[in-house]
Amino acid sequence: MRKLIAFDEDTFDKLKQLGRDRMATFQELADEAFADLLKKHGIPIDLRDALRKSAAQSKPDAAKSPKLRKGRHA
């Protein structure tokens, strides 16, 4: 899907330079930026990420379960 995004000239110049420095296309920079944004807000990027997040939520919380202490009692 294609969408039109507007940048001010200075920002666009900096993005072009970053792409040159990293030998990346503008599309690769955009993909990375949007993936980071989604991750920051806890939104799964793909099916694998969604399954990983779902599995992590379904595990019992180890911090809440009582832990048995091993050691000597006085």
Buried (B, 14 or more C-beta within 10 A) or exposed (E): EEEEEEEEEEEEEEBEEEBEEEEBEEEEBBEEEEBEEBEEEEEBEEEEBEEEEEEEEEEEEEEEEEEEEEEEEE
